[in-house]
């Protein structure tokens, strides 16, 4: 079993200690006002009140929330946590570091990404056979992106993570986006390095736009999950994947229930808006997703009901989202049986690990040997 979306628990002072001093005062941080209220401040997003975000603020009786808040920092403890959950390998994204992309300044964003990339390899590099960190790439300036892509490829990273939108914030048609040919040199570099790419939720624009009543629900559905559709449509509908057919991509933590609808919607737009839809493609947009794309989920009843009917068994990847609250850790076995009981054994095997092994180039035999070793040590 491979969890295709997990998260680090970075030291709070990571970027402040490592980034070039000229950027230090611009880093995301928490301020306390005269009334004692904590406010999260970041360059690209609105000021927001911190509500029970820190582990010390979580009520002691809510023990699992406290547990989630403090685990994941130490690789050896992660190994034991994932063994407890039945996981053989994991893909690791930033946690605090997802805010690296929340700036329009390419140099500032790239500097933050370099801090994460260096830290991530120092922390997890020796475990890369089964514990693989993302290399984060700021993409608003193509030349800087290419430079960092080549650097992390030489280091040995297994995959890249790009923001859902290259220029952070609201949409502006003057901004570059992934569908435009200005990004062709970057796609060429990615093909040359032979690294898959991911688009994680809550990147590219502020995921916490809605305030007060219902804000948590509105933000999760409308401003965190659904914007992940944009880079998928950008790659599938623009000709990028015709010019660069070796690109492999995944929408991460986005869920999967939306995928059948989105594939139909892209094809409908291509056919019915044929007067405006260009370039003319050799295949339908949905076909490019099926051949080159994927999406990850934790629990998604709708998507799992449709996966075999829509022939998407090869495109969906499960994750326990360790250690996040919306994930299934440490109860993944129960969640899987609850939602996947109707699937064939072959479909379950692909969704629970084989698809991720193919996407991220894990050595399945090595993972199985590691599992046998772990089981043997437990017995003794």
N, C-alpha and C positions, 0 to 999 in steps of 0.2 A: 504494500500500500504506500502510495506517495501522496503527501499533502502538497498540492500545487499552489498553496498560498498560506504562508505563515509570516510572522513578524518578529523582528528583533526587539530587544528592550535596551535601547542605547543609553549610555550614560547621559545624564541631563546636561553636563558641561562639555559634551563631545565637540560640538562646533565652536563653542566659545574658546576652548583650549587650543584647537588646531587650526582654525581658519586664519587667513591673513588679517592682520590687525586693522587694515583699512575697512574691512567688512564687519568687524565685530559688533559695532553698535547697531547694526541693521538686522541682526539675527532675531528670530522669534523669541519671545520671552514673556514672563509673567510679571505684572505690576500689581501692587496693592494700593488701593486708594485710601483716602482719609477715613472712610468708614470700615476699613478692614476687608473690603471686597477684593477678590482676586480677579484680574482681567488678563486674558491672553492677547498679546499684541504681536502681530506679524505684518510685514510690509505690504503684502498683496491682499490681505483679507480684512474685514471689519473687526473692530474690537469686540470681544465676546467675553461674557462672564464665565469664570471657571466654576463649574458646579460638580463637586465631589469627584474631580478628575484625579487628584493625587491620592495615593493609597492611604495616606494618613487621614484623609477626610471621609473615607468610606466607613460606614458603621461596622463595628467589630462583629455584630451578629450576622452580617452578610459575608460569610467567610469565603465563598467561592469568588466573589468580586474582588476581595482582597488578594486571594491567591493569584488571580489573573493579572492583577496589577504589579505583582512583584516577581513573577517567574519569567524565564526566557533570557535573562542577562548572561548567564554562564553556560557555555556550550556543553559542558559535561552534565549539568542539570537538565538542559534541553534534551539531551539524549535519553535520559531516564524518563522525562515527562512524555516523550514521544513513544518510547517503548511501552509505557503504561497505556498509551492510546492505540497501540497496534501499528504504529507508523514506521516504515522502513527507510524513508527518505523524505526530505522536506525542501521546499523552495522558500527562501527567506527574503522578505521585503523590509524596507525601513518601516519604522513606526513613527516616532517623532520626526524622522527624516522625510516623511511625505510632504512636509512643509517646505522642503528645499526648492520645489518648483514654484512656490508662491511669490514670484517676482517677475517683472518684465525685464530686469537687468540680466542679460545672458552671462556676463562675467561673474556676477554675484551668485547666480544659480549654479554655474559650473563649478565655482569654488566650493560651494556647499556639497555638490555631488562628489567632488574629489575627496573631501573629508570623509563622507560616508563610504566611498569605494575603498579607500585605504584602510579605514577601520574595519569594514566588513571582511576584507581579505585577511587582515591580521587576526580577526576573531574566529573566522570560520574556514579559512583557506585550507587548513590541514585536514578538515573534515569534508572537503568538497565532493567526495565520492557519494555522500549521502546527506549532506547538509549544505546546500548551495545558496549563497547570497546573490541578490540582484546587483548588477552594476547599473547605477543610476546615471542617466544621460539627460542633460539640459539641452533642449532642441531648438530654442528660439533663434540661435545663430548657428548656421550649418557648419561653418568651419570649426568652431569650438566643439561642436558635437562630434565631428569626425575625429578630431584629435583625441578626445577622451575615449571614443569607441575603440580606436586602435590601441590606446594605452591599456585599457582593461582587458582586451582580448589577449594581449601579450602576457598579462598577469596570470590569466587562466580562468577568468569568470566563465560560467556556463551559459549566461543569458543576460539580456539588457532589459531595463525598464525605462520607458519613455512616458512623459506626461500625456494625458488624453488630448491636450491641445498645446501646441508649441509655445504660444504667447499667453501667459496667464491672464485670466480675467474675462470680462464679458466679450462677446463676439464683435469683431471689427473686420469688415470685409477686406480692409487694407492689410491686415496681418497675414503673414505666411501660414499655411496649413499643410497637412500631410498629403493632401490630394494634388498639390501643385508641383510642377517639375523642378522648382527650386530645390526640392528635397532629393532629387535623383542622386546627387553625389553621396548623400548620407545613406540612401538605400544600397547604393553600390558598395560602400564601405562595409555595411552590415552583411551583405552577401559575401564579400571577400573574407570577412572574419567568420562566417558561417555560424552566427549566433542568432537564436530566436529572440523575438522582442515581445514585451508585455506592456499593457496599458492598465494600470491599477486605478481603481475607483478613487474619487476625491482628489484627483490631480487635474491640473489645467485651468480650473476655476474654483472659486470659493464654494465649498460644499456646505457652508453654514449660513445661508442667506436668510432663511426664514427665522423669525424671532417669536418668542413667547408661546402662546397657545398652539399646540400641535407642531411646533418647530422641529422637534426631533424626528417625527415621522415624515414631515414634508421634506426636510433636508435629506434624510436617508434615501427616500424614493426618488425625489425630483432633482436633487443637486449633487448627490453622491453616486448613486447607481446608474441612472439613465444616461448621464453624459458620456459613459463609456461606449455607447453606440456610435458616437461620432467618428472616432478613429477607425472603427470597423468599416463603416460606410465609406470613409475616405480612402481606405486601401482597396476595398472590393469594387467600388463604383467608378474609379478614376483612371484605371489603366496601370496603376503602380505595379500590380501583381502580374501584369503581362510583361512589363519591362524588366521586372525583378522577380521571376517565378520561384526563386529559392527562399524568399522571405517567408518565415513562419511567425505567426503572431497569436497572442491570446489576450482577451479581455479578462481581467483578474478581479475576483470578488464581486463581479457584476451580477451573479446569478445566471440562469440559463433559460428561464421561462420566456424571456423576450426574444430569444434567438429565432424560433420559427416565424414569429410575426415579422421580425426585422428582415429576414431573408425574403419573405413574400413582398414586403414593402419595397425593398430595394429593386426587386425584379419588376414590380408593378410600375415604379417610377421609370425604370429603364425602358420598359415597353410603351407605356401610355404617354410618357413625356418625351417620346422619341424625337420630337422637333427641337428639343433643347438639350437632350442627353448626349453628351459627347465626352470623351472620344467614343467611337463605336468599338465595342469590345468583342473579342472572339467567343467569350462565354458570358453567361448571365452573372451578375454580382453574387448571387447565392452560391454559384458553383465555385467561385474563388474562395468563399468562406469555407466550404466543405473541403477543398483541397489544401488550403493554407492556414485556416483559422481555428481557433478554439475559444472556449470560455470556461471559467471556473465558478464553482458554487460551493456552499456549505450544506444548506438544506433548501430544496426547491421542488416542492411537490408537482407544480405545474410542468416544469421543465422535464422532470423524470417521467411524468405520464406521457409526454410527447416524444421522448428521445428516440425510441425505436420506430414509432410511426413515421417520424420525419427523417429517419435515417441519419441521425446525428450522434450515433454511438461513438464514432471515431473523433468527435469534436468537443466532447465535454470532459472536464477534469474536476474531480472532487478535491476538496481541501477541508482541513479542520480549523483553519484560520487561527491557529495557536498564536498567542493566548487571548485573542479578542473575545468580547462578550457575545458577538453574533456568530461565533464559531461553535464547533461541536466538542472541542476538547474540554474536559477529559471523558466525555460520554459519546465518543464517535461510534462505537459499535452499536449502541442503542439507536442512534440517529440513522445509521445506515440501514439497519433492519427495518426500522419504521418506514423509511421512504423508498427503499430499493427492493423490497421483498418480491415485487411483481416482475422484476427484470430477470432475463436469462443470465446464467453464470458467465457467459462470454461477455455480455454487455457490462455486467458488474466489474469484471476483471479489467476491461479497458478503462472504464470511468474511474475506478478506484486506484489505478496505477499505471497500466500499460500505455495509455495515451500520454501521460506526463513523462514516462520513460522515453517515449519516442520523441516528444517535443523537446525535452531538455537533455536528451542523450545520456541518460543514466544507463549503467551496465546492470541489466536485470539479474544476470547470474551472480554478480558481485553482491547485489543487495540480498538475494536469496541466501547466499553463503553467510552473509552477516547475520541474517535472521536465524539461521540454524545455529550459529555460534552463540547468539544471544539466548536462544531457547535452551541450549545445552548448559550455559552458565547459570541460568535460572534454576534448572533441575538440580544442579549441584550446590 
